[in-house]
C-alpha cells in the first residue's frame, strides 16, 4: 500500500483496529521525509537504489510525492533510479558508472493498479469467505473471526488441499 496514503478510513470500522500502529507509521515516514529533505537540498542528485521491479519504481514515485508534499526544494530531474538485481560488486559498479535513468511512471502506475486490484479482490473475497464459512463455525462467532484471502494465498491453499487429499487417500500398511 502507498507509503503516504495509508488512510484506512474507507474501510468498515471492524477493519480499523490498527489506528495506533498507523500513527506510529506516519511518524516514522515524517522522520524519513525530514531526513531526505535535509540531504536533497544540499546535493546534486538523489539516487534511489531499489529492486528492479514495479514496486521499486513505485517507491521512487512515492518518495517524490513525499518530498513534494513537504515542499522540499529539489529538481525533480535530479531524482535518479538505479536499477539492479544483484549485489555483486561488478554489477553495482556498472550501475553506479551509468546512473542516468529516471523513474518509470508507467511501471509505477502498473504497481499501483496491481496493489489496488489485490486490495479490492482480497477485501471482497475476505468478506465473502468470512460470512459464508462463518456459518459453519458458530462456536467461534463470539471471537473475532475472519477468513482472509489474498492473491498469494490461492496457490498456498492449493498445496494445502493437495496435501489434505494425499492424507485422506493414504492407506496404512505394515512397513516391517
N, C-alpha and C positions, 0 to 999 in steps of 0.2 A: 504494500500500500504506500501511497505517497508520503514522503518524509514530512511534508508541510501540511497537507490536507488530511490529517489523520482524525478529522472530526468524526465522531460516532453518533452524533445526534439524529442522523437519518434512520437509525435502526430502532426497533421496538425496545422498550425500557428494559426488558429482561436480557438484552444483549449488551447493555451499557454498564456492565459490572466493573469495568476497568478504569473508572474516572481518575482515581489517584495515580494509577500507573501511567495514564495518558498525560497528566500534568507533569509528571517526572520526565517523561519522554520529551515534552515540549521544552522543558527547562534545559535538558541536555542538548537539544537541537539549537536553542538560542545561544548556548555557550559555543557550539560549533560555528555558528554564523558569526559571532563576535570574533572568534579566532581567525576565521578565513577573511573576514572584512579587514582586520588589522593588517594581515600579511599581504593581501592582494593589492591594497592601496599603495604599497611601497615596493612592489615587484613589477617586473616586465610582463610576466605571464603566470597564469595558474595552470599547471599541468595536472590533469586528473588521470591517475593510473588505476584503471578499473578493468575488470574482466572484459574480454572481447565478446560481449553478447548484448542482447537488447536491454537487459537490466542495467548493465554498465552505462549504456547510452542514456537510459532513463535517469540514473543517478546524476549524470552530468547536468541534465536539464533541471533536475530538482535543485541542485546546488546553485545554478544560475538564478533560478526563481527565488531561492532563499536570499541570495545576495541582492537581487533587485528589490525584494520586499524590505530589506534592511537599508535600502538606499545607499548601498556601498558604491563608491565611485571607482569604477573599473571599466576597461574597454572590453566589451563582450568578445571582440575579435581576439583578445588575449587569453581566452579560455581554450586550452588545447587538450585534445584527447589522445592519450597514449593507449593504443590497443595492443594487448599482449595476452598470450595464453600459456606462457611459460616463464618460469623464474630462473631459467638457465642464464648465467652471466652474459653469454654471447647474444642471446635474444634480447635481453634488457638493454644492452649497449646499442644494438641495432636500432631499437625503438627510440632510445634516447638521442641518437645521432640523426634521426629522421622525424623529429617532432614537428608536425605541421598541420595535422588533421584537426578539424573542428568536430564537435559532437554532431551526430547524425540525427536530425529531428525525426525523420521517418521511422528509424529504429526505436527511438524513444516513444513515439506515438504508438507503435506496434506493441511495445511493452505495456503502455497504459491500457490499450484495448484488451490485451490478454489478461491483465490484472482485473479489469472491470468485469470481463466475462467470467473469469474464475470466481470472483466475489458474488456476482449475481446468481450464477448457476449453483455455487456452493450454498448460498443463503436459501435459495428456493428448494433445493433438494434436502438440506438440513431440516427446514421447516416441515416439509412433506414427510420425510422419514420419521421425524420426532412424533408427529401427530398420528401417522399410520401405525408405526411399530409400537408407539407408546401404549396403544390399546392392549397390547399383549403383555405388557409389563406393569400392570396396575399396582403391584405392591411397591414399585419404585416411584410412583407418581408424587408421593409427598416429598421426595428428594428432588433436587434439581436434575432433571432428566432430559438429555438432549443427545440425539444420534447425529453425529457430524458427517458431512460429505464434503469432499474436495476432489478436484481432478486427479491428484496424486494418490488418493485413497482407492480409486477404482481398480487399478492394477493390483494393489495390495489385497483388496477384497477377493480378487480372482485367485491369488495364491492361497489365501486362507480357505476359500471354497474348495479348491482342488485338493488341498491337504485334508480337509474335512471328508471329502469323498473317498480319498485313499484310506483314511482311518475307518470309515464306515464299511468299506468293501473288504477290509482286512480280515482274513480268516487265520486264526492262530493254528499252529501246528507244532508238533514236537521237534525241536531242533536237534537235540542229542539223542 
